[in-house]
Amino acid sequence: MNENMRDVTLVLQDGTEFKGKSFGYENSVVGEVVFNTAMMGYPESLTDPSYAGQLMTLTYPLVGNYGVPPFTVEKNGIATFMESDRIYASAIIVSDYSADYSHWNACESLGNWLKREQVPGITGIDTRQLTKVLREHGVMMGRLVFDGMDDEVPQEDYGSINWVARVSCKDVIRYNEGAGKKVVLVDCGVKNNIIRCLIRRGMEVIRVPWNYDYTEMDFDGLFLANGPGDPDMCVDAVDILKKQMSVSRKPICGICMGNQLLAKAGGATIYKLKYGHRSHNQPVREVGTNHCYVTSQNHGYAVDAATLGNDWRELFVNMNDGSNEGIRHISNPWFSSQFHPEACSGPVDTEFMFDRFIETM
């Protein structure tokens, strides 16, 4: 480890401290400390808007060895290799950071990227012990304090903020105009690969803000995207969805936050998981079958399936803890998954969810 790195301390809300070294931007931050057990994919995870407001701990010990790809943009306006327009995680916490990288597509180090985007990175942390603390206590707020710097960081309670409103687009954005059928995509913090998956299947995508009233628009299907934070904060999105469901049987598909919003519109309640599901290896089973899939996930809240309305059923369940992983309506073409079928990063075993959605239109 470079001895010239500035000392930095992670202070959890229960007073537990972890000492490390800075390899990113040097600025004290506060956020919800969570852990991700994936072995790779830090460029995709850091640019996933679902990590907004969070200090992301990676349990895999070596991070940075394959660098960072270029932030190039395709003709359709979507970043080629990233999942959004910038880093959304408030910080990244790792055990062993490698400044030396080697990969055919790398153009800079993880540390340089973090500095350019003004996001702190901390290395030398015992991430195994930190993960044990979070598993025992549950996710909690924490702050990074740099030695020799003012540590007065604005204290925000993660659960009291409408993060979806912070990360959603502000205007309507269209992709693949004039192509096939039209899909309205409700942007709660959408990952680029959801848009890519729809475009690859010949769809015209109309991306709208989280609280946009799309009920009078001309479209063939509705897609509810992923996003950060507490879905109970998204009252406007749920009300608009209820309005749509009351006047139309048009197909609806949801992912992650979209699963929770669809469930809320179906009468269910949401609860916060103790430490969430953030990994590439979450096993889920399709209800009524013996089909089990390995999935990519990133969420801290879940649907209480016992509170679903009479017209709804569970579509998938988590094989580790039995939590809900998707729902379906018994007669209308409305369904969702809590996991990420578009992966990126992670397994693509469940990308068939996009095909099922398109088949219903």
Secondary structure, DSSP 4 states (H G I P E B T S, - for coil): --TTSPEEEEEETTS-EEEEEE-S-----EEEEEEE--SS-HHHHHT-GGGBTEEEEE-SSEESTT-B----B-TTS-BSSSSSSS--BSEEE-SEE-S----TT--B-HHHHHHHTT--EEES--HHHHHHHHHHH-SEEEEEEETTS--------GGGS-HHHHHS-SS-EEESTTSSSEEEEEESS--HHHHHHHHHTT-EEEEEETT---TTS--SEEEE---SS-GGG-HHHHHHHHHHHHH----EEEETHHHHHHHHHTT-EEEEEEEEEEEEEEEEEETTS--EEEEEEEEEEEEEGGG--TTEEEEEEETTT--EEEEEESSSSEEEESSBTT-SSS--TTTHHHHHHHHT-
